[in-house]
Amino acid sequence: MNDSAFDALVSFLAQIPAVEDSFGKGADEAGLWWVKFRIDVQHPLAWQVVQELGHVVNCLSLDERLPTSFYPVSPPPYMNGGPREFLSWVIETKHKDFTPDDLKTWLEGRLPRPVNDELGWLVDDEN
């Protein structure tokens, strides 16, 4: 899988509030791919973004699960520093036929629209 296979997904993710435009990406010999990025933990919408991505990527519904995982990764905090500088997030696939473009399509259909409109990300925590 070449880097251009990630272009549309990375471009889409970069539009999400709080997502920083610093992406890593790759695939293994079996065709399983991953994309890594940072979320600005000081951004007021950071946790809404984590919640929405976690919902769509990890457990859309009991009957409609994507073959993907979204999770945090970090080097040892005691050796490096805190989450502002060293916490990253990874989305990876568990099925070689599920492409980065497939994930972009799912995210586009389920995240707030337009994805860069911060008002669409606001959630009423009173419910």
C-alpha positions, 0 to 999 in steps of 0.5 A: 500500500503506498502513501497516496492510499492515505491521502483522502483519510488524512485530509479528512482527519486533519479537518476535525477540530482538535486533530493536529496535522501531524500524521504517521501512516503505514501498512504491514506485509499483510495489508493491515494499515494504521494511521497515527495522529495527535489530538490537542488535549487542551482544545475545548472539543478534544474529548468530544472528538475522542468520544465520536471517533471511539464510537464510529471506529470501535463500536458503531453498533452491535450489528455494524462493527467496523474492522478497526480500532482507535486507541491512545499510544504513548512513550513512557511518560516518566521519561518524556513528558505529559499528554500535551507533547507525547500522547498520540492516537492510532486507528488501525484496521483488522481486515486487509480489504477495509481501506483507508478510503472505506474508513473515510466514507464511514467517518464522513457519514457519521461525524458532524457535518461539516466536520470542521464546524466546531458547533456541530461537535458540541454535546449537551453533557446534561443528558 
